[in-house]
Amino acid sequence: MSQGPRSGLAAVSSALLAMSRHLEVRDVLKTIVASARELLDAQYAALGVPDDHGGFAQFVVDGVSDAQWKAIGPLPRQHGILAAMLHEATPERLADVRKDPRFEGWPSAHPDMVDFLGLPIRDGDEVIGALFLANKNCPKPEGSCGFTEEDEELLGILAQHAAIALTNARLYERSRELTIAEERSRLAHELHDAVSQKLFSLRLTAQAAAALVDRDPTRAKDEMQQVATLAAEATDELRAAVVELRPAALDEDGLTATLRTHVQVLDRAHTARVTFAARSFRALPAAQEEAMLRVAQEALHNALRHSGAAHVDVTVDRRGSGAVLRVTDDGSGFDPQSIRRAGRHLGLVSMRDRTSGVGGTLTVESAPGKGTTIEMEVPGG
């Protein structure tokens, strides 16, 4: 018995430290749920964040496989025990949740749950979520709940810190949204100024070329070459600005779905065959997912525009707690050293900067006539 409190304190400390490591709301929710399930040795855990329409804006589970979760169907509504957690804002500890008069059943694919412990997550007087645990992994005498008063107290401590972590994550995301809005505004002004100047020069040069066609074809040819140069610069200005904007699809669908869609579009738009596969991949911190998407886009751009590849393959794999992205083409390849000496980098500097910015490593393997493989590894959360 003397070791119980110490081991419990160590477990709580580990759980709180894990929650404090993340700033993104999605990552915080997942960490809270996983920590609660491990801390109280339960088979299932869930955390629901309510919306303003009688449902849940977010509902994160632990102990349920992706296939099970998909089979269960849409997010639950706020009814039954879930509603009690959110609206009555009181803890619930039940020997058999199915026998509670407020129980309204669950979908056919839902796992069977018996003993139940639930607590609201509060930010002051506001209930910002509810934490649920089910099926304590312990012997249970007939008619008794596996969860104890001590478990309820322990979960209460976790819920208090979960409220702090979740509130901080929300504040961080709001601050980030404001920063992104300011950055978009700045980029819009820069884009307008830079591209407008390029297009103005482009128009004047084209007019000069047209005027010289008949009387001085050689100078007209020079002017047309300048038109091509200005058009390329304008394209680069546009691309440099647009690539800095985080796509909404990444927040909504996650990395694998966004990459899959991007690859499908490229496969239709180019003669090269472009394929995608995700193997044992799991969600990463948002900054790492964005960096991986940007590196994949840059590598795909290089392969499709410069290498003459007939096939480009994109994969993402789990590696330890992190992940690895690989973009491979069967194109003409290049000598990375000669590219660097010539002052050209095919976006490699940008890819390396993005990778190192999220604590990852980038490897480039290529040789003339041997194709190219870009591999990016990130550590995960």
C-alpha positions as CSV (number, residue, x, y, z in Angstrom):
1,M,0.0,0.0,0.0
2,S,2.9,2.4,0.7
3,Q,3.8,2.4,-3.0
4,G,0.3,3.1,-4.2
5,P,0.2,6.9,-3.6
6,R,3.7,7.3,-4.9
7,S,3.0,5.4,-8.1
8,G,-0.3,7.3,-8.5
9,L,1.4,10.7,-8.0
10,A,4.0,9.7,-10.6
11,A,1.3,8.7,-13.1
12,V,-0.6,12.0,-12.5
13,S,2.7,13.9,-13.0
14,S,3.4,12.1,-16.2
15,A,-0.2,12.8,-17.5
16,L,0.1,16.6,-16.6
17,L,3.5,16.9,-18.3
18,A,2.1,15.2,-21.4
19,M,-0.8,17.7,-21.6
20,S,1.6,20.6,-21.2
21,R,3.7,19.6,-24.2
22,H,1.0,20.4,-26.8
23,L,-0.4,23.7,-28.0
24,E,-2.8,22.5,-30.7
25,V,-6.4,21.8,-29.4
26,R,-6.6,18.5,-31.3
27,D,-3.3,17.2,-29.8
28,V,-4.3,18.3,-26.3
29,L,-7.7,16.5,-26.5
30,K,-6.0,13.3,-27.6
31,T,-3.4,13.5,-24.8
32,I,-6.0,14.1,-22.2
33,V,-8.1,11.1,-23.2
34,A,-5.1,8.8,-23.5
35,S,-3.7,10.0,-20.1
36,A,-7.1,9.5,-18.4
37,R,-7.5,5.9,-19.7
38,E,-4.0,4.9,-18.8
39,L,-4.1,6.7,-15.4
40,L,-7.3,4.9,-14.3
41,D,-6.7,1.7,-16.1
42,A,-9.9,1.8,-18.1
43,Q,-10.8,0.0,-21.3
44,Y,-12.3,3.0,-23.0
45,A,-12.1,6.8,-22.6
46,A,-13.6,9.7,-24.5
47,L,-13.8,13.5,-24.3
48,G,-16.5,15.5,-25.9
49,V,-16.4,19.3,-26.6
50,P,-19.9,20.6,-27.1
51,D,-21.0,22.8,-30.0
52,D,-23.9,25.3,-29.9
53,H,-26.4,23.1,-31.7
54,G,-27.0,20.2,-29.4
55,G,-24.1,18.1,-30.7
56,F,-20.3,17.9,-30.3
57,A,-17.8,20.1,-32.1
58,Q,-15.1,17.5,-31.2
59,F,-15.3,14.0,-29.7
60,V,-12.1,12.1,-29.2
61,V,-11.9,8.5,-28.1
62,D,-9.1,6.1,-26.9
63,G,-9.4,2.3,-26.8
64,V,-11.5,2.2,-30.0
65,S,-9.9,1.3,-33.3
66,D,-10.3,3.5,-36.4
67,A,-12.4,0.7,-38.0
68,Q,-14.7,0.5,-34.9
69,W,-15.0,4.3,-34.8
70,K,-15.9,4.5,-38.5
71,A,-18.5,1.8,-38.1
72,I,-20.1,3.5,-35.1
73,G,-21.1,6.5,-37.3
74,P,-21.6,10.2,-36.7
75,L,-20.6,12.0,-33.6
76,P,-23.0,11.5,-30.7
77,R,-25.7,14.1,-29.8
78,Q,-25.9,15.6,-26.3
79,H,-28.4,13.3,-24.7
80,G,-28.6,10.8,-21.9
81,I,-25.5,10.5,-19.7
82,L,-23.6,12.8,-22.1
83,A,-26.1,15.6,-21.6
84,A,-26.0,15.1,-17.8
85,M,-22.2,15.7,-17.9
86,L,-22.6,18.9,-19.8
87,H,-25.8,20.4,-18.5
88,E,-26.0,19.2,-14.9
89,A,-22.2,19.5,-14.6
90,T,-21.9,16.9,-11.9
91,P,-19.7,13.7,-11.7
92,E,-21.4,10.4,-12.5
93,R,-20.1,7.0,-11.2
94,L,-22.3,4.1,-12.3
95,A,-22.0,0.3,-11.8
96,D,-23.9,-0.3,-15.1
97,V,-24.5,2.7,-17.4
98,R,-27.1,0.6,-19.3
99,K,-29.4,0.5,-16.3
100,D,-29.4,4.2,-15.7
101,P,-32.9,5.7,-16.6
102,R,-31.2,8.3,-18.7
103,F,-29.4,5.7,-20.9
104,E,-30.8,5.8,-24.4
105,G,-28.8,3.1,-26.1
106,W,-26.0,3.3,-28.6
107,P,-25.3,2.3,-32.2
108,S,-25.0,-1.4,-33.1
109,A,-21.2,-1.2,-33.7
110,H,-20.6,0.6,-30.4
111,P,-18.5,-1.5,-27.9
112,D,-20.4,-2.8,-24.8
113,M,-19.8,-0.6,-21.8
114,V,-20.8,-1.3,-18.2
115,D,-19.2,0.5,-15.3
116,F,-18.8,4.2,-16.0
117,L,-17.1,7.3,-14.7
118,G,-17.7,10.8,-16.1
119,L,-16.7,14.3,-15.1
120,P,-17.3,17.7,-16.6
121,I,-14.3,19.9,-17.6
122,R,-14.9,23.4,-16.4
123,D,-13.4,26.8,-17.2
124,G,-14.8,28.9,-14.4
125,D,-18.5,28.5,-14.6
126,E,-18.5,27.3,-18.2
127,V,-18.5,23.6,-19.0
128,I,-16.1,23.3,-21.9
129,G,-16.1,19.5,-22.2
130,A,-16.8,16.2,-20.5
131,L,-14.5,13.3,-19.8
132,F,-15.8,9.7,-19.8
133,L,-14.3,6.4,-18.8
134,A,-15.8,3.0,-19.1
135,N,-14.9,-0.6,-18.1
136,K,-12.4,-0.5,-15.4
137,N,-9.8,-3.3,-15.8
138,C,-10.3,-4.9,-12.4
139,P,-12.5,-7.6,-10.7
140,K,-16.0,-6.3,-9.9
141,P,-18.3,-7.8,-7.3
142,E,-21.8,-8.3,-8.6
143,G,-23.6,-4.9,-8.9
144,S,-20.6,-2.8,-7.9
145,C,-18.7,-0.2,-10.0
146,G,-15.1,-0.8,-10.8
147,F,-14.3,2.9,-10.5
148,T,-13.7,4.0,-6.9
149,E,-14.0,7.3,-5.0
150,E,-10.3,7.6,-5.3
151,D,-10.5,7.2,-9.1
152,E,-13.1,10.0,-9.1
153,E,-10.8,12.3,-7.2
154,L,-7.9,11.4,-9.4
155,L,-9.9,12.1,-12.5
156,G,-11.1,15.4,-11.0
157,I,-7.5,16.5,-10.6
158,L,-6.9,15.6,-14.3
159,A,-10.0,17.4,-15.4
160,Q,-9.0,20.6,-13.7
161,H,-5.6,20.5,-15.4
162,A,-7.3,19.4,-18.7
163,A,-9.4,22.6,-18.5
164,I,-6.2,24.7,-18.2
165,A,-4.5,22.9,-21.0
166,L,-7.5,23.1,-23.3
167,T,-8.1,26.8,-22.5
168,N,-4.4,27.5,-23.2
169,A,-4.6,25.6,-26.5
170,R,-7.7,27.5,-27.6
171,L,-6.0,30.8,-26.8
172,Y,-3.0,29.7,-28.7
173,E,-5.1,28.8,-31.7
174,R,-7.0,32.1,-31.6
175,S,-3.7,34.0,-31.4
176,R,-2.4,31.9,-34.3
177,E,-5.5,32.6,-36.3
178,L,-5.0,36.4,-35.8
179,T,-1.4,36.0,-36.8
180,I,-2.4,34.1,-39.9
181,A,-5.0,36.7,-40.8
182,E,-2.4,39.4,-40.4
183,E,0.1,37.4,-42.5
184,R,-2.5,36.8,-45.2
185,S,-3.1,40.6,-45.3
186,R,0.6,41.3,-45.6
187,L,1.0,38.7,-48.3
188,A,-1.9,40.1,-50.2
189,H,-0.3,43.6,-50.2
190,E,3.1,42.2,-51.2
191,L,1.5,40.0,-53.9
192,H,-0.4,42.9,-55.3
193,D,2.7,45.2,-55.4
194,A,5.2,42.7,-56.7
195,V,3.0,41.0,-59.3
196,S,1.4,44.4,-60.4
197,Q,4.9,45.7,-61.1
198,K,5.9,42.6,-63.0
199,L,2.7,42.6,-65.1
200,F,3.2,46.3,-65.9
201,S,6.7,45.6,-67.1
202,L,5.5,42.6,-69.0
203,R,2.9,44.7,-70.8
204,L,5.3,47.5,-71.8
205,T,7.9,44.9,-73.0
206,A,5.3,43.1,-75.1
207,Q,4.2,46.4,-76.6
208,A,7.8,47.3,-77.5
209,A,8.3,43.9,-79.1
210,A,5.2,44.3,-81.2
211,A,6.4,47.7,-82.4
212,L,9.8,46.3,-83.4
213,V,8.6,43.1,-85.2
214,D,8.6,44.7,-88.7
215,R,11.5,47.1,-88.5
216,D,14.0,45.3,-86.2
217,P,13.2,41.6,-85.8
218,T,16.4,40.9,-83.9
219,R,15.5,43.4,-81.2
220,A,11.9,42.2,-81.2
221,K,13.2,38.7,-80.5
222,D,15.2,40.0,-77.5
223,E,12.2,41.8,-76.2
224,M,10.1,38.6,-76.4
225,Q,12.8,36.8,-74.5
226,Q,12.4,39.4,-71.8
227,V,8.7,38.9,-71.8
228,A,9.3,35.2,-71.1
229,T,11.6,36.1,-68.2
230,L,9.2,38.5,-66.7
231,A,6.3,36.0,-67.0
232,A,8.4,33.4,-65.2
233,E,9.3,35.9,-62.4
234,A,5.6,36.8,-62.0
235,T,4.8,33.1,-61.7
236,D,7.5,32.7,-59.0
237,E,6.2,35.6,-57.1
238,L,2.7,34.1,-57.1
239,R,3.9,30.7,-56.1
240,A,6.1,32.0,-53.3
241,A,3.2,33.9,-51.7
242,V,0.6,31.1,-52.2
243,V,2.8,28.4,-50.8
244,E,2.9,30.3,-47.5
245,L,-0.8,30.0,-46.9
246,R,-1.8,26.9,-44.9
247,P,-4.6,25.0,-46.8
248,A,-7.9,24.7,-45.0
249,A,-8.1,21.1,-46.1
250,L,-5.2,20.2,-43.8
251,D,-7.1,21.3,-40.7
252,E,-10.3,19.7,-41.8
253,D,-9.1,16.4,-43.3
254,G,-5.6,15.7,-41.9
255,L,-2.4,15.1,-43.8
256,T,-3.1,11.8,-45.5
257,A,-6.4,12.8,-46.9
258,T,-5.0,16.2,-48.1
259,L,-2.0,14.5,-49.7
260,R,-4.1,11.9,-51.3
261,T,-6.4,14.5,-52.9
262,H,-3.4,16.6,-54.0
263,V,-1.8,13.5,-55.7
264,Q,-5.1,12.6,-57.4
265,V,-5.3,16.1,-58.9
266,L,-1.7,16.0,-60.1
267,D,-2.2,12.5,-61.5
268,R,-5.0,13.8,-63.7
269,A,-3.2,16.9,-64.7
270,H,0.1,15.4,-65.8
271,T,1.1,12.6,-68.2
272,A,3.3,11.1,-65.5
273,R,1.6,8.5,-63.2
274,V,1.5,9.9,-59.7
275,T,0.6,7.5,-56.8
276,F,0.1,7.8,-53.1
277,A,0.1,5.3,-50.1
278,A,-0.1,5.8,-46.4
279,R,1.0,2.9,-44.2
280,S,0.4,2.7,-40.5
281,F,0.3,6.5,-40.4
282,R,-1.1,8.3,-37.4
283,A,-1.8,12.0,-36.8
284,L,1.1,14.3,-36.0
285,P,1.3,17.7,-34.4
286,A,-0.2,20.3,-36.8
287,A,3.1,22.1,-37.5
288,Q,4.8,18.8,-38.5
289,E,1.9,17.9,-40.8
290,E,2.0,21.3,-42.5
291,A,5.7,21.0,-43.0
292,M,5.4,17.5,-44.5
293,L,2.7,18.7,-46.9
294,R,4.8,21.6,-48.1
295,V,7.9,19.4,-48.6
296,A,5.7,16.9,-50.5
297,Q,4.3,19.7,-52.7
298,E,7.8,21.1,-53.5
299,A,9.2,17.6,-54.3
300,L,6.3,16.8,-56.5
301,H,6.6,20.1,-58.3
302,N,10.3,19.4,-59.0
303,A,9.6,15.8,-60.2
304,L,6.8,16.7,-62.5
305,R,8.2,19.9,-64.0
306,H,11.9,19.2,-64.2
307,S,12.7,15.5,-64.1
308,G,10.8,14.1,-67.0
309,A,9.6,11.3,-64.8
310,A,7.1,8.7,-66.0
311,H,6.2,7.7,-62.4
312,V,6.2,9.6,-59.1
313,D,5.4,7.8,-55.9
314,V,4.5,9.4,-52.6
315,T,4.3,7.5,-49.3
316,V,3.9,8.4,-45.7
317,D,4.8,5.8,-43.0
318,R,4.9,5.6,-39.3
319,R,8.4,5.5,-37.8
320,G,8.5,5.1,-34.0
321,S,6.4,7.9,-32.6
322,G,6.9,10.0,-35.7
323,A,6.6,9.6,-39.4
324,V,8.5,9.6,-42.7
325,L,7.5,11.1,-46.0
326,R,9.1,9.7,-49.2
327,V,8.7,11.2,-52.7
328,T,10.4,9.0,-55.4
329,D,10.6,9.6,-59.1
330,D,12.1,7.7,-62.0
331,G,13.2,10.9,-63.8
332,S,16.5,12.2,-65.1
333,G,17.9,12.8,-61.6
334,F,20.7,15.2,-60.8
335,D,24.0,15.6,-58.9
336,P,23.1,17.4,-55.6
337,Q,26.6,18.7,-55.3
338,S,26.7,20.3,-58.7
339,I,23.3,21.8,-58.2
340,R,24.6,23.5,-55.0
341,R,27.8,24.7,-56.7
342,A,25.8,26.2,-59.6
343,G,23.7,28.2,-57.1
344,R,20.5,26.3,-58.0
345,H,18.7,24.3,-55.4
346,L,15.3,23.1,-56.9
347,G,13.6,24.1,-53.7
348,L,16.0,22.1,-51.5
349,V,16.8,25.0,-49.3
350,S,13.1,25.6,-48.6
351,M,12.5,21.9,-48.0
352,R,15.5,21.7,-45.5
353,D,14.3,24.8,-43.7
354,R,10.8,23.5,-43.3
355,T,12.1,20.2,-42.1
356,S,14.6,21.5,-39.6
357,G,11.9,24.0,-38.4
358,V,9.9,21.1,-37.0
359,G,12.8,19.1,-35.7
360,G,13.0,16.7,-38.6
361,T,15.7,15.5,-41.0
362,L,15.7,15.6,-44.8
363,T,17.6,13.2,-47.1
364,V,18.1,13.7,-50.8
365,E,19.3,10.8,-53.0
366,S,19.8,11.4,-56.7
367,A,22.2,10.9,-59.5
368,P,22.0,11.7,-63.3
369,G,19.9,9.1,-64.9
370,K,19.0,7.4,-61.6
371,G,15.9,9.3,-60.5
372,T,15.4,11.1,-57.2
373,T,14.2,10.2,-53.7
374,I,13.4,12.9,-51.2
375,E,12.9,11.5,-47.6
376,M,11.7,13.6,-44.7
377,E,11.5,12.3,-41.2
378,V,9.8,14.1,-38.3
379,P,9.8,13.0,-34.6
380,G,6.1,13.2,-33.8
381,G,4.5,14.5,-30.6
